[in-house]
Amino acid sequence: MTMTQRFHLPAVLLAALLLAACGRQEGPAERAGKKIDQAVQEAGKSVDAAIAAASAAAAAAGQKVEAGAKQAGEAVGKAVDTAGKAVEKTGEKIQDAAKK
């Protein structure tokens, strides 16, 4: 066997082995890995959906709180006006009584 033949024979055998390995089907580990990847992707989608729902709920709650605060402010303003008018009437009555 010549030096060239000694080099070519292992190279050809290695190439044949690599080609044979590339053509084989997935094993259980590869299938399990793919299932895990799919599960992680689905979980990520579920988390994203939950975050979107929570964000929408928080925004809606914020709007309700804002509306409630506005109504409360208006009610306090009306109460202050009413109390002010009552104090004015009382003051007028006191002045009228003092004149008599």
C-alpha positions as CSV (number, residue, x, y, z in Angstrom):
1,M,0.0,0.0,0.0
2,T,1.4,3.4,-1.0
3,M,1.4,6.5,1.1
4,T,-1.4,8.0,-0.9
5,Q,-3.5,4.9,-0.5
6,R,-2.9,4.9,3.3
7,F,-4.2,8.5,3.4
8,H,-7.2,8.1,1.1
9,L,-8.6,4.9,2.7
10,P,-9.2,6.5,6.2
11,A,-10.5,9.7,4.6
12,V,-13.0,7.8,2.5
13,L,-14.1,5.7,5.5
14,L,-14.6,8.8,7.6
15,A,-16.6,10.5,4.9
16,A,-18.8,7.4,4.5
17,L,-19.3,7.3,8.3
18,L,-20.3,11.0,8.5
19,L,-22.7,10.7,5.6
20,A,-24.3,7.6,7.2
21,A,-24.7,9.5,10.5
22,C,-26.3,12.5,8.8
23,G,-29.0,10.4,7.2
24,R,-30.3,8.7,10.4
25,Q,-33.5,9.5,12.1
26,E,-34.0,11.5,15.3
27,G,-33.5,9.7,18.5
28,P,-35.5,10.0,21.7
29,A,-33.3,12.8,23.0
30,E,-33.8,14.9,19.9
31,R,-37.6,14.3,20.0
32,A,-37.7,15.1,23.7
33,G,-35.7,18.3,23.1
34,K,-38.1,19.4,20.4
35,K,-41.1,18.8,22.7
36,I,-39.4,20.8,25.5
37,D,-38.7,23.7,23.0
38,Q,-42.4,23.6,22.0
39,A,-43.6,23.6,25.6
40,V,-41.3,26.6,26.4
41,Q,-42.6,28.5,23.4
42,E,-46.2,27.8,24.4
43,A,-45.5,28.9,28.0
44,G,-43.9,32.1,26.7
45,K,-47.1,32.8,24.7
46,S,-49.2,32.2,27.7
47,V,-47.1,34.5,29.8
48,D,-47.3,37.2,27.1
49,A,-51.1,36.9,27.0
50,A,-51.3,37.1,30.8
51,I,-49.2,40.2,30.8
52,A,-51.3,41.9,28.2
53,A,-54.5,41.0,30.1
54,A,-53.1,42.4,33.4
55,S,-51.9,45.5,31.6
56,A,-55.4,46.1,30.2
57,A,-57.0,45.5,33.6
58,A,-54.6,47.9,35.3
59,A,-55.4,50.6,32.7
60,A,-59.1,50.1,33.1
61,A,-58.7,50.2,36.9
62,G,-56.7,53.4,36.6
63,Q,-59.4,55.0,34.5
64,K,-62.0,54.0,37.1
65,V,-60.0,55.5,39.9
66,E,-59.5,58.7,38.0
67,A,-63.2,59.0,37.3
68,G,-64.0,58.3,41.0
69,A,-61.5,60.9,42.1
70,K,-63.0,63.4,39.8
71,Q,-66.5,62.7,41.1
72,A,-65.3,62.9,44.7
73,G,-63.6,66.2,44.0
74,E,-66.8,67.6,42.5
75,A,-68.9,66.4,45.4
76,V,-66.4,68.0,47.9
77,G,-66.6,71.3,45.9
78,K,-70.4,71.3,46.1
79,A,-70.3,70.6,49.8
80,V,-67.9,73.5,50.4
81,D,-70.2,75.8,48.4
82,T,-73.2,74.7,50.4
83,A,-71.4,75.1,53.7
84,G,-70.2,78.5,52.6
85,K,-73.7,79.7,51.7
86,A,-75.0,78.4,55.0
87,V,-72.3,80.3,56.9
88,E,-73.1,83.4,55.0
89,K,-76.8,83.1,55.8
90,T,-76.0,82.5,59.5
91,G,-73.8,85.6,59.4
92,E,-76.5,87.7,57.9
93,K,-79.0,86.5,60.5
94,I,-76.6,87.4,63.3
95,Q,-76.1,90.9,61.8
96,D,-79.9,91.3,61.4
97,A,-80.4,90.2,65.0
98,A,-77.7,92.6,66.2
99,K,-79.5,95.6,64.5
100,K,-82.7,95.0,66.3
